């Protein structure tokens, strides 16, 4: 969630046209016509093409035409069918065109990841929809977790943002996401989703605009407020777009693209990969530790990886012995077995007491020392 590089002042705003083509039947033929228009009008600095049915042929034609373009600074192509060949052609074009600073391709490549995410929605989205309903938020907000983490509950960014919703440590603390040596609530799908809904609700209430709320979620309200001031007080996302950090400029378009890909996967020939389990195949129980995942796996005839997958919150693969109740998620068919044998399973981990005379004598030999001025640990220890 770290802000991108510094945004330009109004005086340095790129001059030229900002062209956005979204959800039309442009196709390859239209893309080739667009190439001709770009050659005629050398004043377009930003071009967004979203869900316009452009294929490999159109992408290659666009890449070839842009090799000698000296005005376009940002090109975003989302949710088309350009395939790996088209994406490669556009990426190669960047080596020739030194003017183009940003190329963003979403929903065109990383098809395996998209197929995996498509399957994972069966596990995460029912839980998210329940919480979104609780806070009276649009159900489409669940797709933001795809943009943030690709539905990986243990995802961690280079700056330390963690979990499905990529909370920084400080922001997580505000929304009661606790981090200890044993647990990280940012990795808890339920708690982190609850925190994300609270934060997004606050941002939407502040800006009265979901697009601005999304932008603020990514780069922070401070950067959005700066962009509003630099734009002369405008309060629309696309109006303040040139003044936002570079990373955030692609954030809302990426969110729109994910919405489209997840709802119309057949248009991109993406088939969901079946997830290891679904939301309704598992349930939770509150228990006190200590107990390790390896012990649970061996006694319940489960794999260690399966227990880790269902309980990403625990950093050391164990439920700590801190006197508190902790949540344990297990498959439905194994949960009943655990409940029936809970005391005996937990007893397996309890360390055996050593009541030998030597140990008891050592425990009774206590020496009391009163700390004096000038004392330090080395002096006391000697």
Buried (B, 14 or more C-beta within 10 A) or exposed (E): BBBBEEBEEEEEBEEBEBBEBBEEEBBBBBBBBBBEEBEEEEEBBBBBBBBBBBBBBBBBBBBEBBEEBEBBBBBBBBBBBBBEEBBBBBEEBBEEBEEBEBBBBBBBBBBEBBBBBBBBBBBBBEBBBEBBEEEEBEEBBBBBBBBBBBBBBBBBEEEBBBBBBBBBEEBBEEBEBEBEEBBBBBBBBBBBBBBBBBBBBBBBEBBEBBBBBBBBBBBBBEBBBBBBEBBEEBEEBEBBBBBBBBBBBBBBBBBBBBBBBBEEBEBBEBEBBEBEBBBEBBEEBEBBBBBBBEBBBEBBEBEBEBBBBBBBBBBEBBBBEEEEEBBBBBBEEBBEBBEEBEEEBBEEBEEEEEEEEEEEEEEEEEEEEEEEEEEEEEEEEE
